[in-house]
Amino acid sequence: MARVYLETSFFSACVSNREDAASAYRREQSREWWTKQRDRHELLISPEVLTELSNPAYPRRELAMEMTAEVAVLPLSAEVRGLAKILVSEKVMPGPAGSGDAVHVAAAIAHHAEYLLSWNVRHLANINKLEHLRVICQRLGYMPPLITTPEVAWGT
């Protein structure tokens, strides 16, 4: 059973009511993964996911928050905070180090998630960043998660 960290954009895609083709595709892929794959994995989030989803400006936040109820919430330890700072200082992730993408990746690393699911292809599920992340993690003695989109993460 793989440990899978679900980043905020996964939940956002699941509950989106946007009708453009890209949003509809992400919604379909995310919902199908949620329905068919979630019981095959240990699902993880951090308080950062809850913070982002609970923002009053976040569309359909109530539906997204309901989905998180069955997912384990990882603590944001000093180790996670320290890793997030390193990821930003090494330019693997954009700042700030105290929130956002850096915290998501740091939590997944510190808590030994094998996968991080995200639709954020600019800063997270980006093939150009994965090697840089691997090098930094190796230097620090960590194994990075495979950061991917839900459409790729079948049968993991």
Secondary structure by P-SEA (a helix, b strand, c coil): cbbbbbcaaaaaaaacccccaaaaaaaaaaaaaaacccccccccccaaaaaaaacccccaaaaaaaaaccbbbbbbcaaaaaaaaaaaaaccccccccccaaaaaaaaaaacccbbbcccccccccccaaaaaaaaaaaacccccccccccccccc
